[in-house]
Amino acid sequence: MKVLSVNTNDTHGGAARAAMRIMQGVQQHGVETQMLVKEQHSRDTAVVSLHQFLPKNKLYCIADWVAQKLKNKYYHRLWRPYIKTKENVFMSDSRGTRMGGALQRLDYDVLHLHWINQRFIKLQDLPENKPIVWTLHDSWPFCGVCHYFLDCERYQTHCVDCPMLHSGKEKDLAYRIFEEKLRAYRNLNLHIVTPSRWLGECAKQSALLGQFPVTVIPNCLDTDVYRPLTENEKNKHLELAIQRNQALRKVKRAVGEKAAKPLILYGAMNAATDRIKGFASFLSALRMLDKQGFEANLVVFGASESDLPMQFEHIRVHFLGYISDTDTLVTLYNLADVMVVSSLTEVFGQTASEALACSTPVVCFQTTGIQEVVDHKINGYQAAFKDSSDLAQGIRWCLDNNHDGSLSKAAREKVIREYTIDRVGEMYAELYETIRRKVRG
């Protein structure tokens, strides 16, 4: 069995990390696999860069540069009417790049797509003679231009007059891209995988993917890396992390105050600009706690103070900026008493599962895929959707009800039971084999 996984890059972003972990898992179950990427950042020998398949001669490079410029100019014209009116959510059109015949030249039985945006794979270039597994890391594959549809349900029939674009026109850009996808999917042998039951139901209800089989397989993580640390390990790991990022000295001071002030962890990548992160609700919850005289240290990674200005009387905020290395993240998860994931929509909730693996309870909203990861009052707390007061209550509840470590124990047990690389790898290996048998008849 040979599988070719495809993702825009191999290390940057949640989809890349999930794809690499899945590839690790299936390799453990005898599947021979490679990953094709547009941009390679690791030295993993199983990763193949698209650049290897593109001609190196000057004439080709010049022609390709001109073609890309013209294509981008065309799409800029398409987007121009919506620049001032579109919602502050991530959107993509259907642009791709020249593949140099990579999908035809590589040897594989099953093509496994992950996240292919940022002008990587053009849907029309997907092979019709190979079975394709597509793991959805957002909703773009079954929407027009949106990666998250929020409360819009037009994907179930046809994207028209997109509420995110505020176009006021039925046949807007979302409509046009939706039509392109309809044509591109028509002759493909697709099998959809979603990391949550919620997203699986959305895919089944969609006009674009509803005719294809859907399997739910959760994302996975290395539980030997994401694990609870002993007190001695926490101190050693923190000292090493400080050497990599001096901002963590603030965390060291906060850890010294944990007996009197609990440590709350919050990941804030693009929280100021991306409203699906739910930062406004989290900020409101913090203000409520602060008015109640709640003493705490809040550690924020993924943003700086200039990105998310916050001032409280009783809650001290420590900004760490962007954290890229896994060891530092594991250290932070372990040092925290509770983690807050205030997203308004989550396909799965990868940071939540990572925190749980480190025995840290998680507070989230009762919504979308994350509610399948966080079990209410078992390993965390699910606050009523967009209810800042309940979010604040959830933080207090986790801190008040984990003195015996019961929430921490349940958190780790959930991950070991459902999200290990070995378990998820086995599920994918079985899916590949089932698909291959169907193709062979």
Residue pairs with C-beta under 8 A, 6 or more apart in sequence:
1 30
1 31
1 32
1 109
1 110
1 429
1 432
1 433
1 436
2 31
2 32
2 33
2 107
2 108
2 109
2 110
3 26
3 31
3 32
3 33
3 34
3 108
3 109
3 110
3 111
3 112
3 432
4 33
4 34
4 35
4 36
4 103
4 106
4 108
4 110
4 111
4 112
5 19
5 22
5 23
5 33
5 34
5 35
5 36
5 112
5 113
5 114
6 35
6 36
6 37
6 111
6 112
6 113
6 114
6 116
6 120
6 121
7 15
7 16
7 19
7 35
7 37
7 114
7 115
7 116
8 15
8 16
8 37
8 38
8 39
8 115
8 116
8 117
8 118
8 120
9 16
9 37
9 38
9 39
9 40
9 41
10 16
10 19
10 20
10 35
10 37
10 39
10 40
10 41
10 42
10 44
10 47
11 17
11 20
11 41
11 42
12 39
12 41
13 115
14 137
14 350
15 114
15 115
15 137
15 138
16 114
16 115
17 350
18 114
18 135
18 137
18 195
18 219
18 220
18 348
18 350
19 35
19 114
19 115
19 135
20 35
20 44
21 219
21 220
21 221
21 222
21 421
21 424
22 135
22 219
22 220
22 424
22 425
22 428
23 33
23 35
23 46
24 222
24 421
24 425
25 220
25 421
25 422
25 423
25 424
25 425
25 426
25 428
25 429
26 33
26 425
26 428
26 429
26 432
27 33
27 46
27 425
28 421
28 422
28 425
29 425
29 426
29 429
30 429
31 428
31 429
31 432
33 46
33 112
34 46
34 47
34 48
34 106
34 108
35 44
35 46
35 47
35 48
36 48
36 49
36 50
36 102
36 103
36 106
37 47
37 48
37 49
37 50
38 49
38 50
38 97
38 118
38 120
39 49
40 47
40 48
40 49
48 102
48 106
50 97
50 99
50 100
50 102
50 120
52 102
53 99
53 100
53 101
53 102
53 105
54 60
54 64
54 98
54 100
55 61
55 100
64 98
67 98
68 97
71 95
72 95
75 93
75 95
78 93
78 173
78 176
79 93
79 173
81 167
82 165
82 166
82 167
82 172
82 173
85 165
85 166
85 167
86 164
86 165
86 166
87 163
87 164
87 165
87 166
87 275
88 273
88 274
88 275
89 146
89 147
89 148
89 150
89 164
89 274
89 275
89 276
90 146
90 147
90 148
90 274
91 145
91 146
91 147
91 164
91 165
92 117
92 118
92 140
92 145
92 147
93 145
93 173
93 177
94 122
94 123
94 177
94 180
94 181
95 119
95 122
96 119
96 120
96 121
96 122
96 123
96 124
96 125
97 119
97 120
97 122
99 121
99 122
99 125
103 111
103 125
103 126
103 127
104 127
108 130
109 130
109 131
109 432
109 436
110 130
110 131
110 132
110 133
110 432
110 435
110 436
111 126
111 127
111 130
111 131
111 132
111 133
112 132
112 133
112 134
112 135
113 121
113 126
113 132
113 133
113 134
113 135
114 134
114 135
114 137
115 137
115 138
117 140
117 147
123 180
123 181
123 184
123 185
124 180
124 184
126 132
126 184
126 188
128 187
128 188
128 189
130 189
131 189
131 191
131 435
131 436
131 438
131 439
132 188
132 189
132 190
132 191
133 191
133 193
133 428
133 431
133 432
133 435
134 141
134 190
134 191
134 192
134 193
135 193
135 194
135 195
135 217
136 142
136 192
136 193
136 194
136 195
136 199
136 203
136 347
137 195
137 347
138 147
138 148
138 347
139 146
139 147
139 148
139 149
139 155
139 199
139 202
139 347
140 146
140 147
141 181
141 192
141 208
141 209
142 155
142 181
142 202
142 203
142 206
142 207
142 208
142 209
143 149
143 155
143 159
143 174
143 178
143 206
143 208
144 155
144 159
144 162
144 173
144 174
144 175
144 176
144 177
144 178
144 181
145 159
145 162
145 164
145 165
145 173
145 174
145 177
146 152
146 162
146 164
146 174
148 276
148 345
149 155
149 202
150 276
150 344
150 345
152 162
152 163
152 164
154 160
154 162
154 163
155 202
155 206
155 207
155 208
156 205
156 206
156 207
157 207
158 175
158 178
158 207
159 174
159 175
159 177
159 178
160 170
160 171
160 172
160 174
160 175
161 167
161 168
161 169
161 170
161 172
161 175
162 172
162 173
162 174
162 175
164 174
165 172
165 173
165 174
167 173
167 174
178 208
181 208
182 207
182 208
185 208
185 209
185 212
189 439
190 209
190 212
191 212
191 213
191 215
191 431
191 435
192 200
192 203
192 209
192 212
192 213
192 214
192 215
193 214
193 215
193 216
193 217
193 428
193 431
194 200
194 202
194 203
194 214
194 215
194 216
194 217
194 347
195 216
195 217
195 218
195 219
195 347
195 348
195 369
196 216
196 218
196 347
196 348
196 368
196 369
196 372
197 216
197 372
198 368
198 369
198 371
198 372
199 347
199 348
199 368
199 369
200 214
200 215
200 216
203 209
203 210
203 214
204 210
204 214
215 431
217 424
217 427
217 428
217 431
218 348
218 372
218 418
218 419
218 424
219 348
219 350
219 353
219 419
219 424
220 419
220 420
220 421
220 423
220 424
220 425
221 350
221 353
221 354
221 357
221 415
221 419
221 420
221 421
222 421
223 357
223 415
223 416
223 419
223 420
223 421
225 326
225 330
226 330
226 333
226 354
226 357
226 358
226 415
227 330
227 357
227 358
227 412
228 334
228 358
228 359
228 408
228 412
229 237
229 330
229 331
229 334
229 358
234 255
234 331
234 334
234 335
237 327
237 330
237 331
237 334
238 248
238 251
238 252
238 255
238 331
238 335
240 327
241 248
241 327
241 328
241 331
242 248
242 249
242 252
244 325
244 328
245 320
245 321
245 323
245 328
247 318
247 319
247 320
247 321
248 320
248 328
250 299
250 318
250 320
251 263
251 299
251 318
251 320
251 332
251 335
254 261
254 263
254 297
254 299
254 316
254 318
255 263
255 335
257 297
258 297
258 337
260 295
261 295
261 296
261 297
261 316
262 296
262 297
262 337
262 338
262 399
263 296
263 297
263 299
263 335
263 336
263 337
264 296
264 297
264 298
264 299
264 336
264 337
264 338
264 339
264 340
264 395
265 299
265 301
265 332
265 333
265 335
265 336
265 338
265 339
265 340
265 355
265 360
266 282
266 298
266 299
266 300
266 301
266 339
266 340
266 342
267 300
267 301
267 302
267 339
267 341
267 351
268 277
268 279
268 300
268 301
268 302
268 303
268 307
268 308
269 277
269 302
269 303
269 322
270 277
270 302
271 277
271 279
271 302
271 303
271 307
271 308
272 279
272 303
272 307
272 308
275 344
276 343
276 344
276 345
277 342
277 343
277 344
278 342
278 343
278 344
278 365
278 386
279 308
279 342
281 342
281 344
281 365
281 386
281 387
281 388
281 391
282 340
282 342
282 388
282 391
283 310
284 388
284 391
285 342
285 388
285 389
285 391
285 392
285 395
286 298
286 310
286 312
286 315
286 392
287 312
288 388
288 389
288 392
289 296
289 314
289 315
289 392
289 395
289 396
290 312
290 313
290 314
290 315
293 314
294 314
294 315
294 396
295 314
295 315
296 314
296 315
296 316
297 315
297 316
297 318
298 310
298 315
298 316
298 317
298 318
299 318
299 320
299 332
299 335
299 336
300 308
300 317
300 318
300 319
300 320
301 320
301 321
301 322
301 323
301 329
301 332
302 321
302 322
302 323
303 319
303 321
304 319
304 321
305 317
305 319
308 319
310 317
311 317
320 332
323 329
323 332
329 354
330 354
330 358
333 339
333 354
333 355
333 357
333 358
333 360
334 358
334 359
334 360
336 355
336 360
337 360
337 361
337 398
337 399
337 402
338 360
338 361
338 362
338 363
338 380
338 395
338 398
338 399
338 402
339 351
339 352
339 355
339 360
339 361
339 362
339 363
340 362
340 363
340 364
340 391
340 395
341 349
341 351
341 352
341 362
341 363
341 364
341 370
341 374
342 364
342 365
342 391
343 349
343 364
343 365
343 367
343 368
343 370
344 365
344 367
344 385
344 386
345 367
345 368
346 352
346 364
346 367
346 368
346 369
346 370
347 368
347 369
348 369
348 370
348 372
348 373
349 364
349 369
349 370
349 372
349 373
349 374
352 362
352 364
352 370
352 373
352 374
352 380
353 373
353 415
353 419
355 361
355 362
355 411
356 362
356 373
356 374
356 379
356 380
356 411
356 412
356 414
356 415
357 411
357 412
357 415
357 419
358 412
359 405
359 408
359 409
359 411
359 412
360 408
360 411
361 379
361 380
361 381
361 398
361 402
361 407
361 408
361 411
362 373
362 374
362 379
362 380
362 381
362 411
363 374
363 380
363 381
363 383
363 391
363 394
363 395
363 398
364 370
364 371
364 374
364 380
364 381
364 382
364 383
365 371
365 382
365 383
365 384
365 385
365 386
365 387
365 391
366 376
366 382
366 383
366 384
366 385
367 385
371 382
373 414
374 380
374 381
374 382
375 410
375 414
376 382
377 397
377 401
378 407
378 410
378 414
379 407
379 410
379 411
379 414
380 394
380 398
380 407
380 411
381 393
381 394
381 395
381 397
381 398
382 394
383 390
383 391
383 393
383 394
384 390
398 407
401 407
402 408
